[in-house]
Amino acid sequence: MGWTASDFERLDPRLFRSFLAVVKTQSFTGAAAAASLTQGAVSQQVARLEERIGVQLFVRVGNKVLTTPAGQLLTEYARAYMEHATHFLEQINEEFESLRGTVRYAMPESCIHSPHFSRLLDRRKSHSEIVLAIDLKPSAGVLADLMNGDIDFGFVNREVSQAALVSYPFCFEEYVLLQSADDEALTCPATLDDLLALPMVVYPGMLDCLNRWIDAYLAESDPVNVLALRVTGEFNDMRGALAMVEGCLGYTVMPRHVAAPALAQGRLREIISAHHEGVASLAQQMVWIVRLKERHMPARVRRVIQWFLEMHGELRPVPEELLR
């Protein structure tokens, strides 16, 4: 018969186990014992292979069952197939079920200045084979990397509703309007126009913080963009932006925990309206951990996300999918 690729695709690899057992033992009886099958099942599976290929695979020579030339060719293929399959399964188990390898995630820069990161490093000490690869970028960049498959999960300071994503509430972040302690104390802006008239120091992700502050204190839900700001300073990280504010270059909005040391040391001043003085902060936003719904999570990724969520167990129990 003419053998084609489509015919070969119908070859059932599950039959290789019996076939290779006969090749090894040179006996259908011995093959049955080696494969934990009945002799009839072994004979039936070899017959199915011969029927599918259309050639005889074994001949009897005395008390032995020996392979034909076609059987020898199939032996080489079946052994290579089984070796590749075993290697593949070993790699899959190593990649997805072991706590060894790289965990890639991204987050806004404010997260690196929170106590959560040091707690993560403490947990990781007992799992030295987990490698952490972290990118700092605004929430929009985190989501872009996630959708492109470049990271395992990410932190964002906005709620996302894409059907392709799974979100876990992580913690709350509070935003404050800041000025230098060397500047004359500023009255809190009463309108959006008052705020936009201020000289502003910007940094990556600052707009997310600013718009949350505006929404909370000025009741303006439409987000502003950088073109609406009077920018007098720009830095590519938060600490540099804070230095600019301390140097009286302008004002900025930033998570409280990032500015806390400078506030405590009297180098910065929080701008608070008299109306809200003594009131719990309104400018808060949940920080979420997000991942792709359809992307399988290796055990090491599940473990790192689990570590983070255990830091704020009061928000919700760790989901079962992370405890498998």
C-alpha positions in Angstrom: 0.0 0.0 0.0 1.1 3.6 -0.5 1.9 5.1 2.9 1.2 8.9 3.3 1.7 11.4 6.1 -2.1 11.5 6.7 -2.1 7.8 7.2 0.9 8.1 9.6 -1.0 10.7 11.7 -3.6 8.1 12.5 -1.0 5.8 14.0 -1.9 5.5 17.7 1.2 5.9 19.9 -0.6 4.1 22.7 0.1 0.9 20.8 3.9 1.4 21.0 4.0 0.1 24.6 2.9 -3.4 23.6 5.0 -3.3 20.4 8.2 -2.4 22.2 7.5 -4.9 25.0 7.4 -7.7 22.3 10.6 -6.3 20.7 12.4 -6.4 24.1 11.2 -9.8 25.3 10.9 -11.5 21.9 7.8 -13.1 23.3 4.1 -12.2 23.4 3.9 -13.9 26.8 6.9 -12.0 28.2 5.6 -8.8 26.6 2.2 -9.2 28.4 4.0 -9.5 31.8 6.3 -6.5 31.0 3.4 -4.3 29.9 1.0 -5.5 32.6 -1.5 -6.6 30.0 -3.0 -9.9 29.0 -1.3 -11.8 26.2 -4.5 -11.4 24.1 -4.4 -7.6 24.6 -0.8 -7.5 23.4 -1.5 -9.7 20.4 -4.5 -7.5 19.6 -2.6 -4.2 19.8 0.3 -5.6 17.6 -2.3 -6.7 15.1 -3.9 -3.2 15.1 -0.4 -1.8 14.3 0.2 -4.2 11.5 -3.3 -3.4 10.1 -2.7 0.3 10.3 0.7 0.1 8.7 -0.2 -2.6 6.3 3.0 -4.7 6.8 4.1 -7.6 9.0 6.1 -6.5 12.1 7.1 -9.9 13.6 8.0 -13.4 12.5 8.3 -16.5 14.7 11.8 -18.1 14.7 11.7 -21.2 17.0 10.6 -20.0 20.4 11.3 -16.3 19.7 9.4 -13.5 18.0 11.7 -11.4 15.9 11.1 -8.1 14.1 10.8 -7.9 10.4 12.7 -5.2 8.5 9.5 -3.0 8.8 9.4 -3.9 12.5 13.0 -2.7 12.9 12.2 0.6 11.4 9.1 1.0 13.6 11.2 0.1 16.6 13.6 3.0 15.9 10.7 5.4 15.5 8.7 4.2 18.5 11.7 4.3 20.8 12.6 7.9 19.7 8.9 8.9 20.1 8.7 7.5 23.6 12.0 9.1 24.6 10.9 12.5 23.3 7.5 12.1 25.0 9.3 11.3 28.3 11.6 14.2 27.9 8.7 16.5 27.1 6.8 15.4 30.2 9.9 15.9 32.4 10.2 19.4 31.0 6.5 20.1 31.6 6.8 18.9 35.2 9.9 21.0 35.7 8.4 24.1 34.2 4.9 24.0 35.6 5.0 21.9 38.8 8.3 22.7 40.4 9.3 25.7 42.5 12.3 26.3 40.3 12.7 28.9 37.6 11.9 32.6 36.8 8.8 34.5 37.9 8.3 37.6 35.8 6.0 40.4 36.9 5.6 44.1 36.5 4.3 46.8 38.8 4.1 50.6 39.2 7.2 52.1 40.9 5.3 52.9 44.1 5.1 49.2 44.8 8.8 48.8 45.2 8.8 51.4 48.0 6.1 49.6 50.0 6.8 47.1 52.7 5.3 44.3 50.6 8.5 44.0 48.5 10.7 43.4 51.5 8.2 40.8 52.8 8.4 39.0 49.5 12.2 38.9 49.7 11.9 37.4 53.1 9.6 34.6 51.9 11.8 34.0 48.9 14.8 33.2 51.1 13.4 29.7 51.8 12.9 29.1 48.0 16.3 30.0 46.6 15.5 28.4 43.2 12.9 31.0 42.4 14.3 33.8 40.3 12.5 37.1 40.4 12.5 39.2 37.2 10.7 42.5 37.9 9.9 45.5 35.6 8.7 48.9 37.0 6.2 50.7 34.8 2.8 52.4 35.0 -0.4 50.4 35.1 -1.0 50.8 31.4 2.4 49.4 30.6 1.8 46.5 33.0 -1.4 45.6 31.3 0.2 45.8 27.9 3.0 43.4 28.9 0.4 41.1 30.4 -1.7 41.0 27.2 1.5 40.4 25.2 2.4 37.4 27.3 5.7 39.0 28.5 5.0 38.6 32.2 3.3 36.1 34.5 1.3 38.6 36.4 1.3 42.3 37.3 0.2 44.9 39.8 -2.1 47.8 38.7 -3.6 50.7 40.6 -6.9 50.6 38.7 -9.7 48.1 38.4 -9.7 46.2 35.2 -12.7 44.4 33.6 -11.2 42.7 30.6 -12.7 39.2 30.1 -9.2 37.9 29.4 -7.9 38.8 32.9 -8.3 37.5 36.4 -7.9 40.2 39.2 -7.2 39.7 42.8 -7.6 42.7 45.3 -4.2 43.2 47.0 -4.2 46.4 49.1 -5.2 50.0 49.2 -3.0 52.9 48.1 -3.6 56.5 49.3 -2.6 59.5 47.3 -1.5 62.9 48.6 -0.9 66.3 47.1 2.6 67.5 48.1 4.7 70.6 48.3 8.1 71.6 49.6 8.2 72.5 53.3 10.3 75.5 52.2 7.4 76.9 50.2 4.7 79.0 51.7 1.9 76.8 52.8 -0.6 76.5 49.9 -4.3 76.5 50.3 -5.8 73.3 48.8 -7.1 73.9 45.3 -10.9 74.2 45.4 -11.5 73.6 41.7 -9.8 71.7 38.8 -8.7 75.0 37.3 -7.0 76.0 40.5 -5.1 72.7 40.5 -4.2 72.9 36.8 -2.7 76.3 37.4 -0.1 74.9 39.8 3.4 74.1 38.6 3.6 70.3 38.5 6.4 67.7 38.7 5.5 64.6 36.8 6.9 61.1 36.7 5.8 57.8 35.1 2.4 56.9 36.6 1.8 60.3 38.2 -1.4 60.9 36.1 -3.0 57.8 37.6 -2.4 59.2 41.1 -3.4 62.7 40.1 -6.7 61.7 38.6 -7.6 59.6 41.6 -7.0 62.7 43.8 -9.0 64.9 41.5 -11.9 62.4 41.5 -11.9 62.2 45.3 -11.4 65.9 46.3 -12.7 67.9 43.3 -15.4 65.5 42.2 -14.2 65.6 38.6 -14.5 62.1 37.1 -13.1 63.0 33.6 -9.4 62.2 33.7 -6.9 64.9 32.8 -3.8 64.3 30.6 -0.4 65.6 30.8 -1.1 68.3 28.2 -3.5 69.9 30.6 -0.8 70.3 33.2 1.7 73.2 33.8 4.7 70.9 33.9 7.8 72.5 35.5 9.7 69.3 36.3 9.9 65.7 35.0 11.8 62.8 36.4 11.7 59.1 35.4 11.4 57.8 39.0 9.5 58.8 42.1 12.5 59.6 44.3 13.8 62.0 41.8 10.4 63.7 41.5 10.3 64.0 45.2 13.7 65.7 45.2 12.4 68.2 42.7 9.4 69.0 44.9 11.6 69.4 47.9 13.7 71.8 45.9 10.6 74.0 45.3 10.4 73.1 41.6 6.6 72.4 41.8 3.9 70.2 43.3 3.0 66.5 42.7 0.6 63.8 43.8 2.1 60.6 45.0 1.2 57.5 47.1 1.5 58.4 50.8 3.8 55.5 51.6 6.4 56.7 49.1 6.5 60.3 50.5 6.1 59.2 54.2 9.8 59.5 55.1 10.1 63.0 53.7 6.8 64.0 55.4 7.9 62.6 58.7 11.3 64.5 58.5 9.5 67.7 57.7 11.0 68.1 54.2 7.6 67.9 52.5 4.2 69.1 53.4 0.8 67.6 52.5 -1.7 70.0 51.1 -5.1 69.4 52.8 -8.2 71.4 52.5 -9.8 72.7 55.7 -13.0 70.9 54.7 -11.2 67.5 54.8 -8.8 68.1 57.6 -9.1 65.3 60.2 -11.2 63.2 57.8 -10.0 59.8 56.6 -8.4 60.1 53.2 -10.8 60.0 50.3 -8.1 59.5 47.6 -7.6 55.8 47.9 -7.4 53.2 45.3 -7.3 49.4 45.4 -4.1 47.9 44.0 -4.9 44.7 42.1 -2.9 41.7 41.1 -3.8 40.7 37.5 -3.0 37.7 35.3 -4.2 36.2 32.1 -7.2 33.9 32.6 -6.2 31.3 30.0 -2.5 31.3 30.7 -1.5 28.3 32.8 0.3 29.3 36.0 3.4 27.3 36.9 3.7 26.3 40.6 6.3 28.9 41.2 4.1 31.7 39.9 1.1 30.5 42.0 3.4 30.5 45.0 4.6 34.0 44.6 1.1 35.4 44.0 0.0 33.4 47.1 2.7 35.0 49.2 1.5 38.5 48.2 -2.1 37.8 48.9 -1.4 36.3 52.3 0.0 39.7 53.3 -3.6 41.1 53.2 -5.7 38.1 54.1 -8.3 40.5 55.5 -9.4 41.4 52.0 -10.3 37.9 50.9 -9.0 34.3 51.4 -6.3 33.2 49.0 -8.2 31.7 46.0 -8.2 27.9 45.7 -6.6 28.0 42.2 -3.4 29.4 43.9 -3.3 26.7 46.6 -3.2 23.7 44.3 
